[in-house]
Amino acid sequence: MHSALMQTDLPGAISRRQGKVRDIYDYGDGLLIVASDRISCFDVVLPNGIPDKGKILTEISRHWFDLTADILPNHIISCEVADYPEPVRPYADQLEGRSMWVRKAEVIPVECVVRGYLAGSAWKEYSQHGTINEHPIANGLVESAKLPEPLFTPSTKEESGHDVPIDFARTVEIVGEPLATAIRDKALELYRFGAEYADSRGFILCDTKFELGLADGELILVDEVLTPDSSRYWDKAQYAPGKPQEAFDKQYVRDYLLTLDWDKTYPGPVLPDYVVAEARRIYETARDRLFGE
């Protein structure tokens, strides 16, 4: 297996920002987003990555951006290196398949999370209080149960640490009622579309999060969309409510890390080859099932 692309260093940018898994370059009239092969677990970027992870997730996002453009416009200008700023075109070997040239947008400071099933932190809150984001939910649901209706469960966007769940009233306080209503309605519409498509490909879309922004006053979809890094996909054929489900995401890597004597602080442990290979297979399976011929 060839090595993972962990870092990029491209010339000519006004500024450069490195996120946990993506590198973002500002070239004045747009942003170049490069998806590395880094993997982050428990808010720590691990020393080694998953080869081609950035390409796989970019391909998934590109398909979803195309499919959802009628629901909400998105930030993509081009994914062809020939259309990128001139200084970076010689770096096509690094950029091909794992990058996007996009419009600048004012990112809305709310994570647009939508849940269709009872899992993760939502299950924990429901099992203790009968609520999700303090919103009362029907009694008697089991872990992984389908919710009566998809639920918009926003959270804050924190610079460090974990995002904090908020209710719709708090969302209104942060962004105002018209925008809060718009992002809620569009997030729910995007989720319903994604869940219906995923179902046709043998997947259950348990939950997901969308990043929305404003570009020239227009609400658009930004960042990534409906990838295994931003969504929880379950195998429809294996679905069995009443227990946790196996997800097509980095949960496999998290589960491995939980077997180690590691305190979840930097630096993280190096992943062994077999864990890297299986993680890559999981990402590839999600891509191929969703968008294979």
Order of alpha helices (4+ residues) and beta strands (2+ residues): beta-beta-beta-beta-beta-alpha-beta-alpha-beta-beta-beta-alpha-beta-beta-beta-beta-alpha-alpha-beta-beta-beta-alpha-alpha
